[in-house]
């Protein structure tokens, strides 16, 4: 299990943000890439080659000794751009730039490209392993516990019965209905938990947020804005209470220290002396546990 990144510094708007876990695997040692070559069109299920749209081609190169296939897009932009996501590596280059110059740019960005490709491959593997099966008998995490979902036509709403999450839906309910019902319940529970935990630490801090809002962000656990409002990701309700407390305290501490300097961490420790234990626990959770 890969360790999760430490808290990231704020970026973009003035709000200070606690980022969702990312990746930190080091890429292979860079080596200059040889010239890339075109990749023949892959056949579809009927054996007919799939053609690319105009201005788009598939090419193959080697980076750090590894074969890397990428999509090359030609555009009116003035510089060469790189993007790595769940579909792989995509290179966008001006129409007038030759392949040799593109190869040189790939070589210069080699370490970053390989690192991002590794991150996305591991990300996809974790998502596949941890994906929630939205069906009767599927499991979901709640406050650190694993609950088995049971569709119960005789139940009203959603409720916890020991290690069972009973969901009041018709027996023929589909995956979408089950997901919507459970996640709506999770959001309600998250708001209740946050409203219970925030006053505890606000009293210790001597300051309270001006507003609490639920977040559904895929990239942040929470944020504290300069106006004193706090956003907390409802998916935190999957985690044990000590991890929730850590994120709550982290954001509250920004009410006094809008940075991540020594005074900020001293404030966190004054509110939650054992914060580093929870911080390390958070690092041990697979990043995709919250992507239900």
RALIN-V168866 format. One record per pair of residues at least 12 apart in sequence whose ideal C-beta (glycine too) atoms are under 7 Angstrom apart, sorted by the first residue. I is the first residue (numbers start at 1). J is the second residue. D is the distance in Angstrom with one decimal. If there is no record, write none. Layout:
# RALIN-V168866
I:J:D, I:J:D
This chain:
# RALIN-V168866
1:284:6.8, 1:286:6.4, 2:23:6.2, 2:24:6.9, 2:25:6.3, 2:122:6.5, 3:24:6.4, 3:283:5.3, 4:21:3.4, 4:282:6.8, 4:283:4.4, 4:287:6.2, 5:21:6.1, 5:22:4.5, 5:24:5.6, 7:19:6.9, 7:260:6.5, 9:260:5.7, 14:226:5.0, 15:223:4.5, 15:224:6.4, 15:225:4.3, 16:223:6.6, 16:224:5.2, 16:254:4.7, 16:258:5.8, 17:220:4.9, 17:223:4.4, 18:220:6.4, 18:221:4.6, 18:222:5.1, 18:247:6.2, 18:250:5.4, 18:251:6.8, 19:219:6.3, 19:220:5.8, 20:218:6.9, 20:219:5.3, 20:220:6.0, 20:221:6.0, 20:287:6.5, 21:287:4.0, 23:119:4.0, 23:122:6.5, 25:115:6.8, 25:118:5.1, 25:119:6.8, 27:64:6.8, 27:111:4.9, 27:114:3.8, 27:115:3.9, 27:118:6.5, 28:64:4.0, 28:65:6.8, 28:66:6.9, 28:114:5.8, 29:64:6.5, 30:64:5.9, 30:110:4.5, 30:111:5.0, 31:64:5.4, 31:65:6.1, 32:107:5.0, 33:61:5.1, 33:62:5.4, 33:63:5.0, 33:103:6.0, 33:106:5.4, 33:107:4.5, 33:110:6.4, 34:62:5.5, 35:99:6.8, 35:100:6.9, 35:103:5.3, 36:59:4.5, 36:60:6.1, 36:61:3.6, 36:99:6.4, 36:103:5.6, 37:59:6.5, 37:60:5.5, 38:57:6.3, 38:59:5.7, 39:58:3.9, 39:59:6.0, 39:60:5.0, 39:69:5.8, 55:73:6.2, 55:74:4.3, 56:71:6.4, 56:73:5.2, 57:72:5.0, 58:71:5.9, 59:72:5.3, 61:103:6.6, 61:106:6.0, 63:106:6.6, 63:110:4.8, 63:113:6.1, 63:114:5.7, 64:110:5.9, 64:114:5.4, 66:114:6.9, 68:89:6.3, 69:88:6.8, 70:88:6.6, 70:89:3.9, 70:90:6.6, 70:91:5.5, 71:90:4.7, 72:91:5.1, 72:93:6.8, 73:90:6.6, 73:92:4.6, 74:93:6.4, 74:95:4.7, 75:92:5.4, 75:94:6.9, 77:92:6.2, 77:94:5.9, 78:94:6.1, 80:93:4.6, 80:97:6.5, 80:102:6.2, 80:105:4.6, 82:109:5.7, 82:113:6.5, 84:113:6.4, 84:116:3.8, 84:117:5.9, 84:120:6.1, 85:120:6.5, 86:120:5.8, 86:124:6.2, 89:113:6.1, 89:117:6.5, 126:286:5.2, 126:287:6.8, 126:288:4.5, 127:288:4.9, 127:291:6.4, 130:286:6.0, 130:288:4.8, 130:289:6.0, 132:292:4.6, 134:175:3.9, 134:178:4.8, 134:179:4.5, 135:175:6.2, 135:178:6.9, 136:149:6.7, 136:150:6.0, 136:151:4.6, 140:165:6.7, 140:182:6.4, 140:292:6.3, 141:238:4.2, 141:289:6.3, 142:237:6.5, 142:238:6.6, 143:237:6.6, 143:240:6.3, 143:241:6.2, 144:239:6.1, 144:240:3.3, 145:163:7.0, 147:160:6.6, 147:163:6.0, 147:164:6.5, 147:165:4.1, 148:163:6.2, 148:164:5.4, 148:165:6.8, 149:165:4.9, 149:167:6.0, 149:178:6.8, 149:182:6.5, 150:164:5.4, 150:165:6.9, 150:166:5.4, 150:167:6.8, 151:167:5.5, 151:169:5.1, 151:171:6.3, 151:173:5.8, 151:178:6.7, 152:166:4.7, 152:167:6.5, 152:168:6.1, 153:170:5.5, 153:171:5.3, 155:167:6.9, 155:168:3.8, 156:168:5.0, 158:181:6.0, 158:182:6.4, 158:185:3.8, 165:182:6.9, 167:181:5.4, 167:182:6.3, 169:181:6.1, 186:234:6.4, 186:237:5.4, 187:214:6.1, 187:234:4.6, 189:237:5.4, 190:214:6.4, 190:234:3.9, 190:236:6.5, 190:237:4.0, 191:214:6.0, 193:237:6.1, 193:244:6.3, 194:212:6.1, 194:232:5.3, 194:248:6.9, 197:244:6.3, 197:245:5.9, 197:248:5.1, 198:212:6.5, 198:248:6.0, 201:248:6.0, 201:249:5.3, 201:252:5.4, 201:271:5.1, 202:252:6.4, 204:271:5.2, 205:252:5.6, 205:255:6.7, 205:256:6.7, 205:271:5.9, 207:255:4.6, 207:256:6.5, 209:228:5.6, 209:229:6.1, 209:230:4.2, 209:255:6.8, 210:227:6.1, 210:228:3.8, 210:229:5.2, 211:229:4.1, 212:230:5.6, 212:232:6.9, 213:229:6.7, 213:231:4.8, 214:232:6.7, 214:234:4.8, 215:231:4.3, 215:232:6.3, 215:233:4.7, 215:234:6.9, 216:234:6.5, 217:233:5.9, 220:233:6.5, 221:233:5.1, 221:236:6.4, 221:247:5.0, 222:247:5.4, 222:251:4.7, 224:251:4.6, 224:254:3.7, 224:255:6.6, 226:258:6.9, 228:255:6.1, 230:251:4.9, 232:247:6.7, 232:248:6.9, 232:251:6.9, 235:290:3.9, 238:289:6.0, 238:290:5.6, 242:278:4.6, 242:281:7.0, 243:278:5.3, 243:281:5.8, 243:282:5.2, 245:272:6.2, 245:278:6.7, 246:272:6.5, 246:275:5.5, 246:278:3.8, 246:279:6.0, 246:282:6.6, 249:268:5.7, 249:271:4.7, 249:272:4.5, 249:275:6.3, 250:268:6.2, 252:271:6.8, 253:267:4.3, 253:268:4.8, 253:271:6.6
